[in-house]
């Protein structure tokens, strides 16, 4: 996520959206490193944390035919940085704050 400057990653199981991991989720799980453990112990602990343990499971999603204004309204109202775009329970995309800002800037 750091190298790709990605802040949100959908978690998919056999094509079905089951969660999302955000930078915030990772920061919370990284608190383990702030508890005073040594570097080696911290690395071992972090390696033992599984995505399913830190991902957000209660998802707010959007359909692909919803307009950009409604997507932005939902993100502001729910205080979230992205919306997975789904058809049924299948992930077909993700819209982020950056996507909306880019759209506004270009249109």
N, C-alpha and C positions, 0 to 999 in steps of 0.2 A: 504494500500500500504506500509506503514511504517513497520508494523509488519511482513509482508511477504517479505520484501525487494524486492518489485515489483516496477519498474519504469514506466511501461506502462500498461494501461488497455484498451482493446478494448471495444467499446460501441456497443451493438447489440440490434436491435429492431426487434422482431419476426424472429430471425435468420439472419437478414440482417445487415451487418456491416455499421454503420452510423457515426462512429467517433472513436477517441482514446483520452484518457486522460493520460497525462504524468505528471511526477513530476513537470516539468516546468510549465505546465498549473496550477497545484495546487499552486505552489509558487506565480505565478502571481495573482491568485485570493486571496491568503492569504495576499497580500499587504494591503488589507482592515485593517488587524490587525496592520499594521505599520503606520497607519494614526493618531495614538494618541488616539484611542478609548480605553475605559476601557475594562477589560477582559470580563465582562458580555456582553457588547455591541458587542464586536468583535465576541464572540461565536454566538450570535444571528444573526449577519450579515453573518457569514460563513455558518451557518445552512440554510440560505435562498438562498444560491447559488446552482443552479441546474447543474448537469453534462452537460446538453445540452448547458448551457451558457459558459462553459469553454473548452469543448472538441474541438479538432481539427477536422474540418469537411472535409477539403481538404486532402484526404488521398493518400498516395503513397503505393501501394500494390504490391504483387508479387504472381505469380502462383506457385503451389506446385512442378512443374517439372523443375523450373529454378535452375541452379547449384549454389552452395554456393559462388563461386567467383563472380558471377553476383550480388547476393544479397548483398555481402560485398561492391562491387563497387557502387551500388545504394545508400547504406547507407552512404558511404563516400562522394559521389558526392552531395547528397541531404542534408547532415549534419543532419541525423536522427538516432535515437538510436534503432529503431525497424522497422520491416516490417510486417504488417498483411499478412497472407497467405490466399488467397481467391480462390474460384472456383465460377465464376460468381460474385454475390454480397454476397455469403455466406462465413463467416469466418470459416476456418478449422484449423487455427493455427496462431502462431506469432513467428517470428524469431528475436532475439535480438543480440546486440553486444556480450553479454556473450555467447550466443549459438555459434556464429561464433568463438570466442576465444577458447571455449571448444573443438570445432571440430578441430581447428588447433592444439591445444595442444595434442589431442588424436590421431591425424593421422599424 
